[in-house]
Each structure stands twice: as structure tokens, then as C-alpha cells.
Amino acid sequence: MMQFRLEKRAEPSRFMLYATPVGAVILTMIVGAIIFSLIGYDGIGAVREVFLTPLTNAYKWQDLGIKAAPLIIIGTGLSIAYRANVWNIGAEGQFVVGALAGTWVALATYTMSGPWILPLMILAGVVGGALYAAIPALLKTRLNVNEILTSLMLTYASIQLIYYLIRTVWKDPMGIGFPQTRRFAASAQLPTVIPHTIVHLGVPIAIVVALVAWFIMSRSVFGYRMRVVGAAPHAARYGGFSENKTIWLAMLVSGGLAGLAGVLEVAGPFQRMVPGFATGYGFTAIIVAFLGRLNPLGVIFAGIVLAITFVGGEVAQTTIKLPDAATGIFQAMVLFFLLAGDILVRYRIRRVVTTQAGAI
């Protein structure tokens, strides 16, 4: 009987490790065109609108910055956690709680003004996201509960918290019955950094966060701890690095950055809390982290790529009537081809002939 098995390569090609993300995007474009053509859409047009129009249309560049900023910030935090082998899948929930914490400050200071309000909102967002990430960290280190499950389930709890607050204590008294908070005061809104555009302060903050994270991960003891514990946990123990402490650090940092993205989003594009605030950035940022090779510099480029699919998906809905779910399909294909490529880069497929006596 002939079988196939995966055999680990002694030394994966460094070139292929960095070429795989590019190949994953190209394969997504090719396969996406075929799939949408087969189901009755203009497949080539879909790929053109989703991947090329946001780059060729100068009016869409500001949208790319707005969409990429939260993806870069959250993806940077997740890349740090994943390097430490800590699997925070609930960044969407931490993103939401960070936004809720910032919203609380904005509403509590609604009748006030001053340059201190926005920094206080940002601080509250970071702390809120970190505290929400502390729940799965506590369950993991004390009870050995899988952080994948707990962080993911907490996401749905955070969304229900939005619905509760905006329908009760935070409901806009002048909102004509709509479930939303009142619009933030000017002091609680992110300023724009480019005149006559919607590009807000969160865009340069996202770049700075990624650059600082890259420096810390590559030049500090903290970064060394994350890499060593993730790659060789047993050796890390002998080196004096506590696995539990690393789990706490990874979860707090990734949760705090997700909360930062949340408060920047609610103070920037939204300027109030609404039912549709949970836009899926926390889940998409998982793809961003892997597409960026768990490197904060790579996350910047990966965040832009995924932002292109968001903006292009919106364009395709109006130009060629592509369904809203098409964006998620393209993003899922990117992740699938990326993971499949990683397997082939790190392992080779061997053909094995087996007999009753065993393998030959």
C-alpha cells in the first residue's frame, strides 16, 4: 500500500519563508477569480476591484490608512503573543472592551473639555483591553484552561455588553430611540493629521507602535524572553524564564494593544459607540500576524494588504454587486494558502510503501 507522510526539513529555505506570503496573495487572486467566475460573478473583475482598485484610486488611499491602523496595532500585539506560543484568539473582544473603556471616559467627561481627555481615553482603552486579556491568562496559569477557548468565548460576551450598555445606561437621550451613545465631544475625538481627509491620528500611532514593538522584540530582554519561551520552553526554564510569567506578559501586551486599537477606532471613525462596532478587526488581525511572519515590520505590510481587501470589498459591492461575504472569502483563502505554503516550506512530502511487515 502506498502512503504519503510529511518529513521535517533539516533547514527550511529562508527565501521561501518570506516568499510564501506573497505567493499566498497571488494564489488567492487566481483561485478567487476562478471561484467567483464559476458561481456567476465577474471573477476577474472581482479580483481587480478587491486588490487593485484601492491602490490605483487615489481617493481610496485614506480609507486604506483608516482600515490598516487597527489591523496593524492588533496584529502587532498578536505577533508578540504568538512568538511566545501564547494563542490569544480573543483580540476582537479585547478590542471591544478597550473601546468601551474609552467610551466610558468620553461620556463621563462629556460636559468637560481639555487636552487631557483623549490621553485619558487611550489609557483607559489600553487598561481595559489588558484586563480583559488577563481573564484567560489567569485561567491558563492557575487552572491550565486553554486560552484559545476562553479568549474566544469572551469575545461574544463583550459584544453582548455593547448591546446592553447602548440600550440602557449609555443610550443617547436625543437619539430618537436608536441604540447608540451620544456623539463624543470634540475633546474626545481623534484629530485628523492630513487636512481635508479622514486620516486621523491613529494611523501614525499604528506605525509607531509597530516600529517600537520591532525594536523591543529584537533588542530587549523582553523580546528575547518571548522568542525563547515560544521556541524552546524547556530550555527557557533552565535559563530562568518563567512560562507563567511569559503567558501573563504576552496576554497583557496583546490585550492592551487590542484595547488601544479599539479606543482609537471609537474615537476616530465612529466617534460614538454603536451596535455594529465589532467589525471583525480582531479576527482579521490573526491573518495579519501570520502574513507578517510574526514580525512587527511585516505586520505593517500585512495590515495594508488586508486593508486593501476591506476597502476593495466595499468597492466591489457597488461596482459588480459582489456579496459582502466575498471579503471574508478572500481573507480566508489568504490564510489557507499561507498555512499550506508554510507546511510545504517546513516539511517535504515522502512517498511511503507499506506492507504487512511495515513501511519500506
N, C-alpha and C positions, 0 to 999 in steps of 0.2 A: 504494500500500500504506500502511495506517495503522499507525503505531507509537507507542509511548509512551516518553518518556525523563524522567529526573529533572533538574530545573534548580535550582541552588542559590539559595535566597532571599537577598536582599541583607541582610536583618536578621531573624533568627528571632524570633518572639514570645517575650518573656521570660516572660509569663504561661503560655504553653503549655509552655515548657521545664520549669516546676515543676508544671504540672497533669498532664503526661504520666505521671509515676509513679503518681499517684492513679488516673488513667484505666486504667493497666495493671492495677492491682489489681482495679478494678471489672470490667473485661473478663474477667479471669481467673476471677472468681467466676461471671459469667454463662455464659461458654463452658464452664467446668468443670462447672457444673450440667447443661448440655445434654449434654456428652460422657458423663458418668457415668450419666445417665438413659438414654442410648441403649445403653449396654453392660450395662444391667440393674441398676444400683445406684440408690439414692435420691439423685439428683443434688442436689436442694435440701437434703436432709439432710446430704449430704457438705459442701456449702459452709457450712452452718450450723455443723457440728461443727468444721470446719477453721478457719474465720475468725472465728466469733462466740463459740463456747463458751469458748475460752481467755480472752476478755475478760469474759464475763458470769459465769464461775465463779471466785469469789474464791480458791478453793483452787489454781487453776492459775496465779495471778499469780506465785508464787515460781518456778514452772517456767519462766515466760517470762523472768524475770531470769537464771536459770541458762543458758538456751539463747541469750539475746541477748548475753550478755557476750563469749563468744569471737567471735561474728559481728561485733560492734562493733569489737573490738580488731583482728581480722584485716582487716575491711573498711576501717578507718581507714588501715592500712598500705598496702593495695592502692590506695586512693583517691589517696594521695600518689604512688605509683609511676605510676599511670595518668595522673595530671596531667602527669607528666614524659614521657609517651609511652613508658614502660618497662613491658612487658607480662609481669609476673610471674604466671604461671598455676599455679605450684607451691607456693602458700601451704599447701596441705594437707601437703606433705612437710616444710616448714619448721615447721609446727605440730607434726608428729610428732617431729621431731628436737629441737625445744625441750622437748617433754615427756620425751623420752628423756634429755636432758641433766639435766633436773631430777630425774628418777628416779634417775640415777646418783648424784647428791648425796644424795638421800634414803636410798638403800641403803648408801652409803659411811658415812653418819653414823647408821646405824640404832641403834647402841648408845649414841649421844650424845643430849644434849638441850640446849636453849638457844634464845633468840630469834633467833640469828644463822643458824640452819639454813634457815628459809624464805626470807629475803632472798638467801642464797647459791644456793638452788634457782632463784629467779626470775632472778638474774643469769646463772646457767648456761643457763637456758632461752632468754633473750634472745640470749646469745652463740651458742648452738647454732643457733638459727634464722637468725641473721645469717650465720654461717659457711656454712651450707648454701645460703643465697641467694647467697653470694659465688662459688659454683661457676659458675652461669650468668652472673654478672656478669663473671667472668674470661674465660669462653669468648666472651662477646659483645664485650668490649673488645679482646681480644687476637687472636681468630680470626674475629670477626664471625659467630659461630654464633647462630642465632635463639634468644632467651631463652624464647620461648613453648615450644619443643620441649624444651629442656634442663631447664627448671624443671619442666615437666610430667612428663618421664620420671623425674626424680629423686624424684618423689612415690612411685612404685612401688618404688624402691629403699629408701626409708625404711620402707615397710610391711613389706618383707621383713626389714629389720633388726629390727623389733619381734619378728617371728616367731622369728628366730634367737636373740635375747637371752633371751626369756622361756621358750624351750625348752632353753636351755643354762645359761649362767653366771648368769642372773638368776632362774632357776626357783625358786619358793618350796619350800623343803625340807619344809614342812608342808602343802603344797597338794594332797596325795593325787593327785599326777600331773597336776593341771590346769596348763596352760601360762599361768602368770601370776607376777608378782613377789609377794613378801610384802607385806602391808598396811603402809603407811607408819607410822612412829612419830608420836605426837601432835605433836611439834615440826615435822614435815614436812607437816602437814595445814593447809589454809586454815581459819581460824576463821570461824564464821558471824557475820553482822553484825546479824541480826534474831533474837532468841530464839525458840526453838521452830519454826524454819523451816529450810529448806536453803539459804537465800540466803547465800552466802559472800562473803568479802572481794573476790573477783574482780569482782563486779558493780559496786560503786562505782569500782574501779580502771578498769574499762572506760569508764565515763562520764568520768572524769578524763583518761584517755588521749585520748579523742575531743576534749574541750574544749582540752587543751593542743595537740593537733595542729591544731585550727582556728586557735588563736591564732598558732602558728608559721607556718602556711601563709598567713595573711592579714596578718601583721605583721612578718615577718622576711625577711632576705636569702635564707635557705634556701627559704622558700616562694616568693619571687619567682623564684628560680632554677628551681624545679620548674615553675612556670607558664610562664615564658618559653621554656625549652628544649622543653617539650611543645608549646607553641603555635607557636613560630617558631624552630626550631633554627638556621637560618642567621643570623637576627638575633642570636640568643644568642651565637654565636661572635664576632660583632663587638663584643658587649657584654662579652666576656672570660669567658664561662661555658663551661667545657669539657664537651662532651657525654659523654665517657667518665667524667669525674668525677661527673657527674649520674647516669649509669647506676649507678655504684657506690653512690652515696648512696641512690638510690631502692630498689635491691635490698637493701641492708643494713638500711634502715629498715623496709621491708615485711617482710623476713625476720625481723628482730628482734622486731617486733610479733606476727608469727605464732608465733614461738617463745614469746613471753610468754603468748599465749593458750593454747598447749599446756601449759606448766608450770602455769598456773593451773587448767586443766581436770584435769590428772592429780593435782594436789594438793588439788583441791576435790571434785567429784562422784565421781571414780574412786578416788582415794586408793591406787592401785596401777596398774601397767601391765598391760593385758590385751590379748588379740588383737583385740578389737573397738574399740580406742581410736580408730582412724581413722574418725571418724563423718561425714566429708564437710564439716565446717565450712569448710575452706579453699576448697572449690569453691563452696559456697553464698555465701561472703563476696564472691565475684566479683559475684554478683547484688546483694548488699548495697551494694557500692561504686557500681555503676551506678544502682541505685534511689535511692541517696542523692545522686546528681548529683556524685559525686567530691568531696563536701564533708563533712568530718568531722561537722558538725552534722546534716546529712541522713543520714549513716550511722547515727547513733543511732536515728532513727525507722525507717530501713530495716531495721536489725538487729532491732528489735522486731517489725516486720511479718513478717519471715522466721522469727523465733522463734515467732510465732503459728502459722505453717504446720507447724512441727515438733511443737509441743505439740498443736495441733488434729488433726494426722495421727495421733498416738498415740491420741487420744480416739476418732477416727472408726474406728480399727481394732477397738476394743472395743464401740462402740455400734451401728454399722451395718455392721460387718465389711468396711470398706474395705481394700483391699490396702495393704501397706507402701509400694509404689511410687507410691501416689497423691500422697504428699507431694512427691516429685520431679517428678511431672507438673505439679502446681500451681506449683511454683517455676520450672519450665522455661517455663510459659506466662507467668508474670510477666515473665521476661527477654525472651521473644519479643515480647510486646506493648509492652514498654518500648522495645526496639530499633526495632520497626516504627514506634512513635509518634515516636521521635527522627528517623527518616528523613523522615516527613511534616512534622515541625516545621521541619526544616532545608532540605528540598527541596520543590518543587512538581512535580506530575506534568503534563507537557505532552504534548499530542497532536501528533504529527508525521506529516504526509502525505508519503510519499516516492515519487518517480518514478525512472525510469531516469536522469534528469538529476541527481537529488539530492533533498535534502529541501526542503520548502516551508515 
